[in-house]
Amino acid sequence: MTRENEGLPHPLQPLLSDALIALRAPTQVWSRAGGDSAAAIDGIYHGDVRHVRGIELSCAESRIEWISVAPDGPARIVFDGLLRGVDDATPDPKVRLTRDRRVAAGRMRETLTVRSHAPHAVSMTLALRLVPDFALLHEVKSGAHAPRTAEIAVSGTAATVRTASAWFEVAAPGAHLAAEGGAVVATWTVDLPPRGEAVREWAVELHDETLVVQAAAGPGTWAAAAGAVGAPAATAGDPRLGRWLEVALGDLDALRLALPDAPRDEFFAAGAPWFFTLFGRDSLWAARLTLPLGTDMAASTLRVLARLQGTRDDPATAQEPGKILHELRASAIQLPGEGIVLPPQYYGSVDATPLWVCLLADAWRAGMPDAEVRELVPALRRALAWMRESGDSDGDGFLDYIDRMGTGLANQGWKDSGDSIQWRDGTLATGPIALCEVQGYAYEAARGGADLLEAFGDDGDDPAGLRAWAADLRARFAEAYWVETPEGRYPAVALDRDKNPVDTLTSNIGHLLGTGILEPDEEAHVAGLLLGPTMSSGYGIRTMSTRAAGFWPLSYHGGSVWVHDTAIAINGMLRAGLRDAAVQAVDGLLAAAEGFAYRVPELHAGDAASERSVPAPYPAACRPQAWSAAAAVTCLQVLTAAG
């Protein structure tokens, strides 16, 4: 058991809400307000490994009193502190320490600047202590990690810290470097003349032979995109949107990754810290929500996932022919408290495959070059075949899922926690489970796929058959999913094993908007429910109605607010022509963005805005998160269209 969990009955997942992050995928650095790393989440990560657990900067002659933190984009943070132990006795502080941290892919560098305005000379000793760790990311997440033994070799002002497959190198020019108690310690002597200044630097280079992702090959298009959206944002009538877009586009840029065998095909890492890799669903939605900025990311994301598309039936990985990947890791993930063991390449997602088709259709309509679309037609055929043949595990005609091995994800839609699909009385639904939104995705995918095959296919394709399949799905959905409860009439969140509609009112129905599976009057009705008092918090749409027995504002999928989830509903409202509803929902997201200083987390508490002036954090939420950042682009779409 780790030090953070001493005295507790079981290990706990680290909290993130009070931590600071600087990142450039696949590297991330988490710390406290002064830049030190001391809490359970803190440290320097590269890929799926935390190389450094502890970072501590100290001054022998004075306590460092940190007074400010200034983030400057996703990859830089400047910390300011005072050294009053070497100062004079006057009220104004005259000796300050600035810690300028910059993160690049595989590298972190800090510049330490000591400035004195004192009329006398000042001397001090600065010491930096780095504690190696090499724990796997999922071990840190579980709260039950144990550091791996590392070999430390010091040579002059440099050190190398190594395990079997991962290592890092420390450079500290001008410092005395030593290995002490399993840590690397760098010590600098700083002598300042009156009103003098001194600069010291250190850096760490990170390496891992097991990495399955790498930094994108070149600069992204996001600087140009930021310029392109700046003017519309300024005219959209709400200054909060421009501030959110600036942060969001910077985070999206920092979240760009690629695979080693195709370094120019980028995708968005899902989010930091836990999902700093390729996730089919997340990467697809982030690319889809950012399509107004161009088709390049959508096209490259589609290609990456097509190369990893399933080719065989393998229950151990949930792979099936034509199925789109869920998650890619360097090693298997074990979550002991949940009984989950996921293989490095895992396909346990029921929605990634139809979403892949939807993105291809949307990107084509948005201007993706025909040659690039045509290249993906074979993968399109395989995805459509999976939808029609393998996506339905029990033959009832609806796409569903069930964990065949018992060690994978029990729920395989975007709400993938074990308790996410429940009845109004709080009882958990039993699988196979056919989620309502997945039927909407499948309907839209079949129709979009038919259009694509008409434009790019051959005589062996059957667009008319696809449209007939979609029409049949739409008719059966209308018959099977609608329920009547004390909260009104609405589509059930899912059908359970016995084909009973699971009757909880949830945000899942927002994903049906704009797919075409609902009638126009039904779309307006659903939008009204989502914006009603039981579903709308004022800071976004709740994942579950406040009138459901399972509702709790801090439940991961049972009452919290996910910004991307609201953005998907907003996108659907816009596509359905419900602009007033979309504008109302956007206002809630802008209020949430302001409350989180415009770096919107993965999710936040579902408390009502009438109860608090800023949203309460979900303390273990990731940030930045790609699809949360991408939601800013959806809000821009709505406000410019409404204006």
SVG drawing of the C-alpha trace seen along z (x, -y; Angstrom):
<svg xmlns="http://www.w3.org/2000/svg" viewBox="-46 -49 78 65">
<polyline fill="none" stroke="black" stroke-width="0.4" points="0.0,0.0 1.4,-3.4 2.1,-6.1 -1.0,-8.2 -3.2,-5.2 -1.8,-4.4 -4.6,-3.8 -7.3,-3.4 -9.3,-0.2 -8.4,-0.1 -6.3,-2.1 -8.0,-5.2 -7.6,-6.7 -5.6,-10.0 -7.5,-13.2 -6.6,-15.7 -8.7,-18.8 -6.0,-20.7 -3.1,-19.6 -1.3,-21.5 -0.3,-20.0 2.0,-20.9 2.0,-18.6 3.1,-17.8 1.9,-14.4 3.2,-11.8 4.8,-13.6 3.0,-15.2 4.1,-16.7 1.8,-17.0 2.7,-19.1 1.6,-21.3 1.2,-25.1 4.9,-25.7 6.0,-23.2 7.0,-20.4 5.6,-16.9 4.5,-15.4 0.8,-14.2 -0.4,-10.8 -0.9,-12.0 2.3,-14.1 5.3,-13.4 6.8,-13.2 5.1,-10.7 6.1,-9.6 3.6,-7.3 2.2,-4.8 5.0,-5.1 5.7,-7.6 9.4,-8.0 9.7,-10.5 7.5,-10.4 9.0,-13.2 10.3,-16.7 11.4,-18.9 13.2,-22.2 14.6,-23.7 16.8,-26.5 19.1,-25.7 19.0,-29.3 15.3,-30.1 11.9,-28.5 10.5,-29.1 7.1,-30.8 5.3,-30.4 3.1,-33.3 1.9,-32.9 1.3,-30.4 1.1,-31.5 0.2,-28.9 1.3,-30.0 -0.3,-27.6 -0.5,-23.8 3.3,-23.2 4.6,-26.0 4.0,-27.1 5.9,-29.9 6.0,-29.7 7.1,-32.7 8.3,-32.4 9.9,-34.5 13.2,-33.8 12.6,-36.0 15.2,-34.1 17.9,-35.8 16.1,-39.1 16.4,-42.3 14.0,-43.4 11.9,-45.8 8.3,-45.0 8.8,-44.8 10.1,-41.4 13.4,-41.8 14.6,-38.3 12.5,-36.2 12.8,-32.9 11.1,-32.2 10.7,-28.7 10.0,-28.5 8.9,-24.9 8.5,-23.9 7.5,-20.5 8.2,-19.0 7.6,-15.5 10.1,-13.4 11.6,-16.3 11.1,-18.7 13.2,-21.7 13.2,-24.2 15.0,-27.5 15.5,-28.8 16.1,-32.5 17.0,-34.2 16.7,-38.0 17.6,-40.3 16.8,-44.0 18.6,-43.9 21.4,-46.5 23.7,-43.7 25.1,-40.5 23.1,-37.4 24.3,-33.8 22.3,-30.6 22.3,-26.9 19.5,-25.5 18.9,-21.8 16.7,-19.7 15.7,-16.2 14.2,-13.8 12.8,-10.5 12.5,-7.8 9.4,-5.7 8.8,-3.9 5.3,-2.8 2.8,-2.0 0.0,-4.6 -2.8,-2.2 -1.0,-1.3 -0.9,-5.0 -4.6,-5.3 -5.5,-2.3 -3.7,-3.9 -1.8,-0.6 1.4,-1.3 4.9,-0.3 8.1,-2.0 10.3,0.2 14.0,0.6 16.2,-1.7 19.9,-2.0 21.4,-5.5 24.6,-6.4 26.1,-9.9 28.8,-11.4 29.7,-15.0 26.7,-17.2 24.6,-14.5 22.9,-11.3 21.1,-8.4 18.4,-6.5 17.4,-3.2 15.1,-0.2 14.8,2.7 12.9,0.9 12.6,-2.8 15.1,-5.3 15.6,-9.1 18.7,-11.3 19.1,-14.4 21.3,-17.3 22.1,-20.1 24.8,-22.4 26.9,-23.9 25.4,-21.7 27.0,-19.1 25.1,-15.9 24.8,-12.9 22.8,-9.8 21.4,-9.9 18.9,-7.5 17.6,-6.3 17.2,-9.8 19.1,-12.1 20.1,-15.3 21.4,-18.4 22.9,-21.2 23.9,-24.7 25.7,-27.5 24.2,-30.9 26.1,-34.1 24.4,-37.3 25.9,-40.8 23.7,-43.6 20.7,-43.9 22.0,-40.9 20.5,-38.0 21.5,-34.4 20.1,-31.7 20.4,-27.9 18.9,-25.2 18.1,-21.5 16.4,-19.2 15.3,-15.6 15.1,-13.5 12.7,-10.5 12.9,-7.2 10.8,-4.1 11.3,-1.2 7.7,0.0 5.9,-3.1 3.1,-2.4 2.4,-6.1 4.7,-9.0 4.6,-12.8 3.0,-14.0 5.6,-14.4 5.4,-18.2 3.6,-21.3 -0.2,-21.1 -2.7,-23.3 -4.0,-24.7 -2.1,-28.1 -3.8,-28.7 -7.1,-27.4 -6.9,-29.7 -6.5,-32.7 -9.3,-31.4 -11.8,-31.1 -10.6,-34.3 -12.8,-36.7 -16.0,-34.6 -15.5,-34.1 -15.1,-37.8 -18.3,-38.5 -20.2,-35.7 -21.4,-38.0 -19.8,-36.4 -16.1,-37.1 -16.0,-33.8 -16.1,-31.9 -12.9,-33.5 -11.1,-32.8 -12.2,-29.1 -11.3,-28.6 -7.7,-29.9 -7.2,-27.4 -9.0,-24.6 -7.1,-24.9 -3.8,-25.0 -4.8,-21.8 -5.9,-20.0 -2.5,-20.9 -0.7,-19.4 -2.8,-16.3 -1.8,-15.3 -0.2,-11.9 0.7,-9.5 1.7,-5.8 5.3,-4.9 4.5,-3.2 2.6,-6.3 4.0,-9.4 2.2,-11.9 -1.3,-10.5 -2.3,-12.3 -5.1,-11.7 -6.1,-13.3 -5.0,-11.5 -8.2,-11.1 -7.0,-13.0 -4.5,-13.4 -3.4,-11.7 -5.2,-8.3 -6.1,-8.3 -3.0,-9.7 -3.3,-7.4 -5.5,-6.3 -9.1,-5.7 -11.4,-5.0 -14.5,-6.6 -12.8,-9.6 -10.5,-10.3 -13.4,-10.0 -15.7,-12.4 -13.0,-14.9 -12.2,-14.9 -15.9,-15.1 -16.5,-18.1 -13.5,-19.9 -14.5,-19.4 -15.3,-23.1 -11.6,-23.7 -10.8,-21.4 -10.8,-17.8 -7.1,-16.9 -7.5,-15.5 -10.6,-13.6 -8.9,-12.0 -5.8,-11.0 -7.8,-9.6 -9.9,-7.6 -6.7,-6.2 -5.1,-5.3 -8.2,-3.4 -8.7,-1.7 -5.1,-0.2 -6.1,1.2 -9.5,2.4 -10.4,5.9 -9.6,8.9 -10.6,11.9 -12.9,13.1 -11.0,13.0 -13.0,12.9 -9.9,12.2 -9.5,8.8 -13.2,8.3 -11.9,8.1 -14.3,9.0 -13.8,8.6 -14.5,5.0 -14.7,3.7 -13.0,0.4 -10.5,0.4 -11.4,-0.9 -8.0,-1.4 -4.3,-1.0 -1.8,-0.6 1.8,0.5 0.9,3.2 -2.2,4.9 -4.3,2.8 -5.3,4.3 -7.8,2.6 -7.8,4.9 -10.6,3.2 -12.9,3.6 -11.8,7.1 -10.9,5.6 -8.0,6.8 -7.8,5.2 -5.3,6.4 -3.0,3.8 -5.1,3.7 -8.7,3.8 -11.9,3.7 -14.5,3.5 -16.6,0.7 -20.0,1.0 -20.1,-2.6 -16.7,-3.2 -17.5,-1.3 -20.7,-3.3 -19.0,-6.5 -16.1,-5.8 -18.5,-5.5 -20.3,-8.7 -17.1,-10.6 -16.0,-9.4 -19.4,-10.6 -19.2,-14.0 -15.6,-14.5 -16.4,-13.8 -19.3,-16.2 -17.0,-18.8 -14.4,-18.6 -12.1,-15.6 -10.4,-14.9 -12.0,-12.2 -8.8,-10.3 -8.5,-10.0 -12.1,-8.9 -11.7,-6.3 -8.7,-4.9 -10.9,-4.1 -13.8,-2.4 -12.6,1.1 -12.5,0.3 -16.0,-1.3 -17.4,2.0 -15.9,4.0 -17.3,1.6 -20.8,1.7 -20.7,5.5 -19.8,5.6 -22.7,3.3 -25.2,5.5 -23.8,8.9 -21.7,8.9 -22.8,5.9 -26.1,7.6 -25.0,10.4 -28.5,11.9 -30.2,11.5 -32.9,9.0 -31.8,6.5 -30.2,3.9 -26.5,3.2 -25.6,4.4 -22.7,5.6 -21.8,8.1 -18.4,8.8 -17.7,12.3 -14.6,12.9 -15.9,11.5 -12.7,9.4 -13.4,6.6 -15.6,3.6 -19.1,4.5 -20.5,1.5 -19.1,0.7 -20.8,-2.6 -19.3,-6.0 -20.8,-5.6 -18.5,-2.6 -18.6,-2.5 -20.1,0.6 -23.1,-1.2 -23.9,-3.5 -27.0,-1.7 -29.7,-1.4 -33.4,-1.6 -35.2,-4.5 -35.2,-2.6 -31.4,-2.2 -31.3,1.5 -28.6,2.3 -29.5,3.5 -28.3,6.9 -26.8,7.6 -26.6,7.9 -27.4,4.2 -28.6,2.3 -27.9,-1.4 -30.3,-3.9 -27.7,-6.3 -25.9,-3.4 -29.0,-2.7 -29.0,-6.4 -25.3,-6.2 -26.0,-3.0 -29.0,-4.5 -26.9,-7.6 -23.9,-5.4 -26.0,-3.2 -27.4,-6.1 -24.1,-7.9 -22.4,-4.7 -24.9,-4.2 -24.2,-7.7 -20.4,-6.9 -20.8,-3.6 -23.0,-5.3 -20.2,-7.8 -17.1,-5.6 -18.3,-2.0 -18.7,0.6 -21.4,2.9 -21.0,5.3 -22.2,2.8 -25.8,2.4 -26.6,-1.2 -30.3,-0.5 -30.1,2.5 -28.3,0.3 -31.0,-2.3 -33.6,0.4 -31.8,1.8 -31.7,-1.7 -35.4,-2.3 -36.2,1.0 -34.0,0.1 -35.7,-3.3 -39.1,-1.7 -38.2,0.9 -36.5,-1.7 -39.7,-3.8 -41.6,-0.7 -39.2,0.6 -37.5,-2.3 -40.1,-4.9 -41.3,-4.7 -43.8,-6.6 -42.8,-7.5 -43.7,-10.2 -41.1,-12.3 -42.9,-12.1 -42.4,-10.2 -38.8,-9.7 -36.5,-7.0 -35.2,-4.5 -31.5,-4.6 -31.2,-1.0 -32.9,2.4 -31.8,5.0 -31.2,8.8 -35.0,9.4 -35.7,6.6 -37.2,4.5 -36.7,0.7 -34.5,-0.5 -36.6,-3.5 -34.1,-6.1 -34.1,-9.5 -30.5,-10.1 -28.3,-12.3 -27.9,-9.5 -31.1,-10.6 -29.3,-13.8 -27.0,-11.8 -30.1,-10.8 -30.7,-14.4 -29.6,-15.1 -29.1,-11.4 -32.4,-11.1 -33.7,-8.2 -36.3,-10.5 -39.1,-12.5 -38.7,-16.3 -41.4,-16.7 -39.7,-14.0 -36.4,-15.8 -37.9,-19.0 -39.5,-17.1 -36.2,-15.4 -34.4,-18.8 -37.0,-20.2 -36.5,-17.4 -32.7,-17.9 -33.1,-21.6 -35.6,-21.0 -34.8,-21.3 -34.1,-17.6 -31.5,-17.3 -30.0,-20.8 -27.7,-21.9 -27.1,-25.3 -23.5,-24.2 -24.4,-21.6 -26.7,-18.6 -26.6,-16.0 -25.9,-12.4 -28.9,-11.3 -32.1,-12.9 -32.3,-14.2 -35.5,-12.2 -33.8,-8.9 -33.0,-6.8 -29.4,-6.5 -28.8,-10.2 -25.8,-11.7 -24.0,-14.9 -20.6,-13.3 -21.5,-10.0 -19.2,-9.4 -22.1,-8.6 -25.1,-8.9 -25.6,-12.7 -22.4,-14.4 -22.0,-16.7 -19.7,-15.8 -19.0,-18.7 -18.6,-16.6 -21.9,-14.9 -23.6,-18.2 -21.8,-19.3 -23.0,-16.3 -26.5,-17.1 -25.9,-20.7 -24.5,-19.6 -27.6,-17.5 -29.9,-20.4 -28.1,-22.5 -28.5,-19.8 -32.1,-19.3 -32.8,-23.0 -33.3,-23.6 -31.1,-26.7 -32.8,-28.4 -32.4,-25.2 -28.7,-24.9 -28.0,-28.5 -29.5,-27.9 -27.3,-24.8 -24.2,-26.7 -24.8,-29.3 -24.5,-26.6 -21.2,-25.3 -19.8,-28.8 -20.6,-29.3 -18.9,-26.0 -15.8,-27.0 -15.5,-30.3 -15.8,-28.5 -12.8,-26.3 -10.6,-29.1 -11.4,-27.9 -9.6,-24.5 -12.8,-22.4 -12.2,-19.0 -13.5,-15.6 -16.6,-16.0 -17.8,-18.1 -20.5,-17.8 -24.1,-17.9 -25.2,-20.5 -27.6,-23.2 -26.1,-26.5 -28.7,-28.1 -26.9,-26.5 -23.3,-27.7 -21.6,-30.4 -19.1,-28.0 -19.4,-24.3 -17.9,-21.9 -15.2,-19.7 -15.4,-16.0 -12.1,-15.6 -10.7,-12.7 -11.6,-14.1 -9.0,-14.2 -7.9,-17.6 -7.3,-18.5 -9.6,-16.1 -9.8,-16.2 -13.5,-16.0 -14.1,-18.5 -11.8,-20.9 -13.4,-20.2 -16.8,-21.2 -15.6,-24.9 -15.7,-24.6 -19.3,-23.3 -20.2,-26.3 -18.6,-28.6 -20.7,-26.9 -23.9,-27.5 -23.3,-31.1 -22.0,-32.2 -25.0,-30.4 -27.4,-32.1 -25.8,-35.5"/>
</svg>
